[in-house]
C-alpha cells in the first residue's frame, strides 16, 4: 500500500515541480525531499510514534490487532488504525527520493528539441506535457517502479521491527537473531526470484513506454 500511495503522490507532484520549476510549489517539495532523504526510516517511524501515538493519541504506537469482533467493517477499521503509522512511515521514506527522480526526469525531457517543436506547432501546454513529455519521462521511472516490487513483497525489516508488525521483514530479522539458517536461505532465494521477476517486468515496461524498444 505504501508503494502504491508513494507513486500516486510522487508522479503528479514530480511533474508539477518540473513544470513549475523554481516556484513556491517546487521549492516546498524540494525542501521536503531533501529532509526526507536526510532522515533514516527508523527516525521517521519514531517521530510518528512520538507525535501521533504518544502526544496526540490518535493511533496505536505499534503491534497488530489482537482482538477482533467478527464484524467486517469494524475489523477493517481496526486493522486500518494499526496500519496507518507504518504506511505513513514507509510512504514518507520512499516519497522524497521518488519525487526528485520524477522531477529530474521531466526536466530533462522538457528541455529536448521535440518538446520545443511541439510547442512551436501551437499545441496546448497540457497536451505537450502529458502527451509528449510524460511518456518519455516514464522511461527512467519504469526502473524505479520495477525495483520497488522487491520492497513491495519483501517487507520492510526496520519499519516492521519498530512497529512490532509481524511481516516478512520482521520474520527475517527474527531468523537472523535465532540463527535459523533455513529460513534465512529461503528468504534470500525468495528475494532473488523477486529481483529476476522485477527485471523481466522492467524490460516489458520499457517496451510499453518506449516505442524504440520492441519485444521479440
C-alpha positions as CSV (number, residue, x, y, z in Angstrom):
1,X,0.0,0.0,0.0
2,X,2.8,2.4,0.8
3,X,4.5,1.8,-2.6
4,X,1.2,2.5,-4.4
5,X,0.5,5.5,-2.3
6,X,4.0,6.8,-2.8
7,X,3.8,6.6,-6.6
8,X,0.3,8.1,-6.7
9,X,1.6,11.2,-4.9
10,X,5.2,11.4,-6.3
11,X,4.4,11.2,-10.0
12,X,1.9,14.1,-10.2
13,X,4.0,16.2,-7.7
14,X,7.2,15.5,-9.7
15,X,5.6,16.5,-12.9
16,X,4.2,19.7,-11.4
17,X,7.5,20.5,-9.8
18,X,9.3,20.2,-13.2
19,X,6.7,22.3,-15.0
20,X,6.7,25.0,-12.3
21,X,10.4,24.9,-11.8
22,X,11.8,27.4,-9.1
23,X,8.2,28.2,-8.0
24,X,7.0,28.1,-4.4
25,X,5.4,24.7,-5.1
26,X,8.7,23.4,-6.4
27,X,10.7,24.9,-3.6
28,X,8.5,23.3,-0.9
29,X,8.7,19.8,-2.4
30,X,12.5,20.2,-2.9
31,X,12.9,21.0,0.7
32,X,10.6,18.2,1.7
33,X,12.5,15.7,-0.5
34,X,15.8,16.9,1.0
35,X,14.6,16.4,4.5
36,X,13.0,13.1,3.7
37,X,16.3,11.8,2.1
38,X,18.3,13.0,5.1
39,X,16.3,11.3,7.7
40,X,16.5,7.5,8.1
41,X,13.3,5.5,8.1
42,X,13.6,4.4,11.8
43,X,13.8,8.1,12.8
44,X,10.6,8.9,10.8
45,X,8.9,6.0,12.5
46,X,9.9,7.1,15.9
47,X,8.8,10.6,15.2
48,X,5.4,9.4,14.0
49,X,5.0,7.3,17.2
50,X,6.0,10.2,19.4
51,X,3.7,12.7,17.6
52,X,0.6,10.7,16.6
53,X,0.6,7.9,19.2
54,X,2.1,9.3,22.4
55,X,1.3,13.0,22.3
56,X,-1.9,13.1,20.3
57,X,-3.0,9.5,21.0
58,X,-4.8,9.3,17.7
59,X,-3.3,5.9,16.7
60,X,-1.8,2.9,18.4
61,X,2.0,3.0,18.8
62,X,2.6,-0.4,17.3
63,X,1.6,-4.1,17.2
64,X,-1.2,-5.8,15.4
65,X,-4.9,-6.1,16.2
66,X,-5.2,-8.9,18.8
67,X,-9.0,-8.9,19.4
68,X,-11.4,-8.7,16.5
69,X,-15.2,-8.5,16.8
70,X,-16.1,-10.5,13.7
71,X,-17.8,-7.6,12.0
72,X,-16.1,-6.8,8.7
73,X,-16.4,-3.0,8.9
74,X,-15.2,-2.8,12.5
75,X,-12.3,-5.2,11.9
76,X,-11.3,-3.3,8.8
77,X,-11.2,-0.1,10.7
78,X,-9.3,-1.8,13.5
79,X,-6.6,-3.0,11.0
80,X,-6.5,0.4,9.4
81,X,-5.7,2.1,12.7
82,X,-2.8,-0.2,13.3
83,X,-1.5,0.0,9.7
84,X,-1.7,3.8,9.4
85,X,1.6,4.6,11.1
86,X,3.7,2.0,9.3
87,X,2.2,3.1,6.0
88,X,2.9,6.8,6.7
89,X,6.5,6.0,7.7
90,X,7.2,3.9,4.5
91,X,5.4,6.4,2.3
92,X,7.5,9.4,3.6
93,X,10.6,7.3,3.4
94,X,10.1,6.5,-0.3
95,X,8.2,9.6,-1.4
96,X,11.2,12.0,-1.1
97,X,13.5,10.2,-3.5
98,X,10.7,9.3,-6.0
99,X,9.6,13.0,-6.3
100,X,13.2,14.1,-7.0
101,X,13.6,11.2,-9.5
102,X,10.4,12.1,-11.4
103,X,11.2,15.8,-11.4
104,X,14.7,15.4,-12.8
105,X,13.4,13.0,-15.5
106,X,10.7,15.5,-16.5
107,X,13.1,18.4,-16.6
108,X,15.4,16.5,-18.8
109,X,12.6,15.6,-21.3
110,X,11.2,19.2,-21.3
111,X,14.5,20.6,-22.5
112,X,14.5,18.2,-25.5
113,X,14.1,19.5,-29.1
114,X,10.9,17.6,-29.8
115,X,9.2,19.4,-26.9
116,X,10.1,22.8,-28.4
117,X,8.9,21.6,-31.7
118,X,5.5,20.5,-30.2
119,X,5.1,23.9,-28.6
120,X,6.0,25.7,-31.8
121,X,3.2,23.8,-33.6
122,X,0.8,25.6,-31.3
123,X,-0.2,22.6,-29.1
124,X,-1.5,23.5,-25.6
125,X,0.8,23.1,-22.7
126,X,-1.3,20.4,-21.2
127,X,-1.0,18.3,-24.4
128,X,2.7,18.9,-24.6
129,X,3.3,17.9,-21.0
130,X,1.0,14.9,-20.7
131,X,1.0,13.5,-24.3
132,X,4.6,14.1,-25.3
133,X,6.8,14.8,-22.3
134,X,5.2,12.5,-19.7
135,X,5.5,9.3,-21.7
136,X,9.2,9.9,-22.4
137,X,9.8,10.8,-18.7
138,X,8.3,7.4,-17.7
139,X,11.3,5.6,-19.3
140,X,13.6,6.1,-16.3
141,X,10.7,5.9,-13.8
142,X,9.9,2.3,-15.0
143,X,13.3,1.3,-13.5
144,X,12.2,2.7,-10.2
145,X,8.8,1.1,-10.3
146,X,10.2,-2.3,-11.1
147,X,12.8,-2.0,-8.4
148,X,10.2,-1.2,-5.8
149,X,8.5,-4.6,-6.4
150,X,11.2,-6.2,-4.3
151,X,10.3,-4.0,-1.4
152,X,6.6,-4.5,-2.1
153,X,6.8,-8.2,-1.4
154,X,10.0,-8.3,0.5
155,X,8.7,-6.4,3.5
156,X,10.4,-3.6,5.5
157,X,12.5,-5.1,8.2
158,X,13.4,-1.8,10.0
159,X,9.8,-0.4,10.0
160,X,8.3,-3.7,11.0
161,X,10.7,-4.0,13.9
162,X,9.9,-0.5,15.1
163,X,6.1,-1.1,15.0
164,X,6.3,-4.7,16.1
165,X,4.5,-5.7,12.9
166,X,4.7,-9.4,12.1
167,X,5.7,-9.1,8.4
168,X,8.2,-10.8,6.1
169,X,11.0,-8.4,7.1
170,X,10.3,-9.0,10.8
171,X,10.5,-12.7,10.2
172,X,13.9,-12.4,8.6
173,X,15.2,-10.3,11.5
174,X,13.9,-12.9,14.0
175,X,15.5,-15.7,11.9
176,X,18.9,-13.9,11.9
177,X,18.7,-13.4,15.6
178,X,17.9,-17.0,16.3
179,X,20.3,-18.3,13.6
180,X,17.6,-20.1,11.8
181,X,19.6,-20.6,8.6
182,X,16.9,-22.5,6.7
183,X,14.6,-19.5,7.0
184,X,17.3,-17.1,6.0
185,X,18.3,-19.2,3.0
186,X,14.6,-19.4,1.9
187,X,14.2,-15.7,2.2
188,X,17.3,-15.0,0.2
189,X,16.0,-17.3,-2.6
190,X,12.7,-15.5,-2.4
191,X,14.4,-12.1,-2.8
192,X,16.4,-13.5,-5.7
193,X,13.3,-14.6,-7.5
194,X,11.7,-11.2,-6.9
195,X,14.7,-9.5,-8.4
196,X,14.7,-11.6,-11.5
197,X,10.9,-11.0,-11.9
198,X,11.4,-7.3,-11.5
199,X,14.0,-7.3,-14.3
200,X,11.5,-9.0,-16.6
201,X,8.8,-6.6,-15.7
202,X,11.3,-3.7,-16.3
203,X,12.0,-4.9,-19.8
204,X,8.3,-5.3,-20.6
205,X,7.7,-1.8,-19.2
206,X,10.4,-0.3,-21.4
207,X,8.7,-1.8,-24.5
208,X,5.4,-0.3,-23.4
209,X,6.6,3.3,-22.8
210,X,9.4,3.5,-25.3
211,X,8.5,2.9,-28.9
212,X,12.2,2.4,-29.8
213,X,12.2,-0.8,-27.8
214,X,10.5,-3.9,-29.2
215,X,9.8,-7.2,-27.6
216,X,10.9,-10.1,-29.8
